[in-house]
Amino acid sequence: MRSITVAWAPRPRKSAIARAGRSCHKQSLAILKCLLLGVLLSACLSGCHRDEHQATTITLDWKPEPEFGGFYQAQVSGAFKNRGLDIELKSAGAGAPTWQLVASGQTEFATAAADEVLIARAKGADVVAVFAVYQTSPQGIMVHRSRGFSSIGDLFTHPGILAAEDSTWLKYLLGKYPAPIVTITGYSSGVTVFLAKHDYSQQCFVTSEPLLAAREGGDPQTFLIADAGYNPYTTVLITRGETVRNHPQKVKQVVEACREGWRKYLDDPSAANAVMAKLNTEMDAKTFELAAAAQKPLIETEETRKSGLGVMTSQRWTQLAKQLVDLKVLVMAPSAENCFVDVDKLPAN
């Protein structure tokens, strides 16, 4: 900040009238100084006020779809605003390095999967989970029903193509079903190839691609990866541990607003779906409706009915950490207690 100095040089002693004029001059200078100080102070306070109320970003790791419906509902219903939160929802798209964006301070909150949080912390990133949308991971594999498969294991013991990314869940399945006959290729989004090839299978979210394939006249059958034993929390809201330590009340308010938003979205997704449909024109209104219904049992479980939406347990985190070590994804897993925060235990003020 530049300093402004008002200098006043004393003059030779004059008559009473001159001294009176000099006195008035002093008063004028004093008033001028006060005015300048007031302007500078006002500018400072105004800047501080803007920083304090700067929008907080939640960066989503995919397009606006029902898997984020509760966040958009929290915005639509005023759950964020009613808590004094100015939240911007930003879509980063497929494969976005959301935990890196959080760790580097480029976004305050983001969504990721629980295994990504463990990997991030193992690399030294101060990233923690504060809310888990999916208690059962929606990650699955989509096959043609006409092939007659009864389990996900059948896919690996029959010829054909599996389009899938090199991911931790794929490593887990290859460990469980070694020496697969199926040919594994890279993954590209969409269902066009699936509809064209009978022996083609692909990774999916059970709330997305299977619905699109069915509406296009396909015969999709899906198998959840979770049913095979690999079930990380998914669409997990993350932030930095530093943010939790320094601003616990804000983190608590964000999570409470998200929980409220998800409760309302599960009860009636129409308002948030309408907002997301304008942002994601690739998904039509009917598919939004079907996806919102399909994901409900993956989000609302016996555990959430007991402890609240978004709940996480140390047992689940410990199990996942062990799986990542067994898969040699991690050499040493971070402590489960350091990976997530029970926001309900944070101070209210």
N, C-alpha and C positions, 0 to 999 in steps of 0.2 A: 504494500500500500504506500503510495507517495505521501510524504508529509508536507503540510502547507504551513509555512511560518509567516505570521504577520508582524513585521518589524516596525517599531516606533522609536524615532530618534529624539532625545530631549533637545529643546531649544533654549536660547538665552532667556533669563527671567524677564517677564513683562509685567504690564499693569494688571490690576484686578480683572479688568475686562478680558485681557488676553489670557489670564489664568483660567477665567471662567470658560473661555472658548476651548482652552487646552483640556479642561475637565470634561467638557462635552465630547471632545475628540477622543479622550480615553474611554468614555462610556460607549461611544460609537464603535471603537475598536473592540471593546469587551463584548459588545453585542454581536459584532461580526464574527469574533472567535467562537462564540456560543453557537451561532448559526452554522458555521463551518463544521464544528464538532458534531452538531445535531445531524447534519447531512451525512457525514462520514459514519456516524453510529447507525443511522437509519439504513444506509447501504449495507453495512455489515450484518445487521439484524435481518434485513431482507434476504441476503445471500444465505444466511444460516437457515432461514425459514424455508427457502426453496430446497436446500439440501435435505432438510429434515423431512419434507413432504415429497421428495422425489419418488417417482413410481418404482415399485419393486417388480422385478421381472421373474416370472416362472417360465422357464424354457422347456417346452415339451419335445420329447424325442420321436415324434411322428406327426402325421397330419392331424387336423381336428377331426376326430372320430369319437364314437361313444366311449372308448377307453379313457378319454379325458373329460367325459360329460359332466362329472361332478365339479370340475374346476370351472368350466364355463357356466354351470348352474350357479356357482357361488358368486360369479360376476353378475349374472342376469338378475338373481334374486336380491342382490345387495348384501350378501353375507360378508364379503370383503369390506365394502364401503361402510357398513354398519359398525365395523370394528376400527374404523379410521384408517383402513388400508387402501392404498392406491396400487392395484395389481394390474400388470400388463401380462397377458398370456401370449407367448411367442412360440411359434412352431419352428423347430430347427430341422425337421425332416428326417428321412431315413438315415441311419448310421451316424447321426450327429454325436460328437464326443461330449455328451452333456456333463459327465462328471468332471471332465477336464475344464469345461467352461466354468463350473462351480468352483473347482479348486483354484483356478487362476483369478477368480473374482470378476469374471466377465458377466456372470449372472448370479443372482443371490440364491435362487431356487431353481431346481430342474427336476425332470423325471428320468429315472433309470431303472435297471433291474437290480435285485439284491446281490447277484453274483458280481455285477460291475462295481458295487460299493466295496465288496471284499477285495477285489482286484485293485481298486483305487487306493484303498488304505494300505494294502501290501506294498504299493509303490510309494508310500509316504504321503499320499494326498490326505488332507484334513477334511474328509467328506463323511457325512453321517446321514442316515435315513431317519425321517421324522414321521412318515405316514405311508402305509402300504395299501394301495387300492385293491389289487388282486391278491386274495389269500390263496387261491389256486391259480397257477400260471395259465394263461390262455394259449400259451405256445403249444402248437400241435403239428401233426402231419396230416395232410389231406390226400386221400387215395380215392380211386373209383370204386364205388360200392359193388359194381358188377364183378370185381375181382374176387370177392368172397373172403376177404381177410377178416379174421376174428380178433386179432391183436396187433399191436404195433410191431411185434417180433416177426410176424408174417412178411412184412414189407422187406426185411433184411434177408430173408431166406428165399426170395423169389426174384427172378430177373426183372429188369425194368430200370427206370430212372427215378432218382430222388434228387430234386432240386433243393439244396439247402446251403446256408452259409456255414463257414467254419466257425462253429460256436461251441460253448461249453456243453450245452445240452446234446449236441451231436457227438461230442467226445464221450459223453456219458453213455449214449445209446450204442456207440461202437464198442465201448468196453463191455456192455451188457450183451450185445449181439455181435461177437467177433467174426471175422472172415465173412463179411456180407457178400451176397451174390448181386445185390442191387448196385447199379452204377450211380455214384454220387457226383453231381455236377454243381456248378455255382447256381445261385438263386437270382432270379429277376422277378420283380413284383408283377402282379396281375394274374389273370386266370386263363389267358388266351391259349397258351401252350397246353395247359391241363385239359382244357375242353377239346383240344385237337388230338391228343394222344392217350390211348387207352391204358398204356403201361406207365404213364407219367404220374408221379406223386410229388408233392412239394410241401415245404414248411408253410405254416399259416398261423394266424391267430384264429381261434375257432369262432370269434365274433366278427370276422371280416371276410376273408377269401372264400370260405365254404358257402356263405350266404350269397356272395356275388356269383359263384359258380352255379348254385342251385337256381338262381333267378335267370341265369343265361341258358338254362336247360340241361345242366350237367347233373351227375349223380354222385356228389361228394359224400365221402364218409371220413370222419375225423377221429384221430386218436390223440389224446392229451399226453404230452411228455410227462406231466405230473403223475399220471397213472403208472408210468414205468419207474417212478421213484425219484425223479429230479423235479423239484417244485420250488424254485426261488420265488420270493415275493416279486411281483411285477407291477409296473407303473408306480414306482416308489418315489415319493417326494424327498429330495435330498437338499442339503445345504452344507455350509462349512461348519465344523465344530466351533470355530471362532465366533460365528454368528450366534450359535446357541449360547455360548458362554457370555458374550457381550450384550446380546439382545434377546434374552429368554422370553420376555413378554411378547415381543413381536412374533417370534417363532410359534409360540403358543397360540396367538391370535390367528396366524395364518393357518395352522393346522385345524383349529376349531372352525374356522370359516370353510375350509375344505371338507371337513366332516359334515357340516351342515349342508353344504352344496351337494355332496354325494348322497346324503339322506333324501334330499328333495328330488335329485335326479333319478334315484332308484324308484321313488314313488310316482314321479311323472316327468319323463324325459323330454316332453314335447318342446318346451321353451328353449332349452339349451340345444336341442337337435336343430331347431330352426336357425339358431345363430351359427352353429357349426356348418350347416348345409350351405350357407352363404360363403363360408371360407373354404370349404372343400366341395367343389361342384362335381368331383368324380364319384361321390356317393349320393344316391338319390334318397328321397325322404323315407321310402319304405324300408330300404336297407338300414338306414339309421334306426328306425323303429325296431326292426328285427334284431339288430346287433345289441341294442340297449336291453332287450329282453333276454337275449342269449347269455349275456355276461352276468346277470344278476346272481345266479348261484355261485359264481366264481368270486364275487365281491362280498356278498352277504352270507356268512357261514355261521355255524354254531358258535365259533370263537368270537366273531364280531357281535353276535347277538348278546353275548355275555359281557364282552369288554369294550365294545364300540367299534365302529368302522375305522379301518386303517391300523388296527392293532398289530403289534409284532411281538414275538416272544424270543427269549434268549435261546431256547431249545431249537427253534427253527434255524436261527442264524448259526448256531454251533454245528448243526447237522450239515448245512450247506457249506460251511467252511471246511469241514472234514472231507466232503465230496470233492471240493476243488483241490485239496491236497492229494487225495487219492488219484485224481485225474492228472496230477502233475501240472495243473494250471498254476498252482501256487506251491512254492517250496515250504513256506510256513504261513499259516493263516493268522490274521490279526484276531485279537480277542473279540468274541461276539458282542460283549458289553460295550465295546468301543465303536461298534458299527452302527448302532441305532440309539435313539433317544426316546424314552417314554415321556412324551410331551406333557402328559397329565400330571407329572411330578415336578414340572418346572414351576417356579414361583409365578403367581398371578401378576405381581407388580415388580 
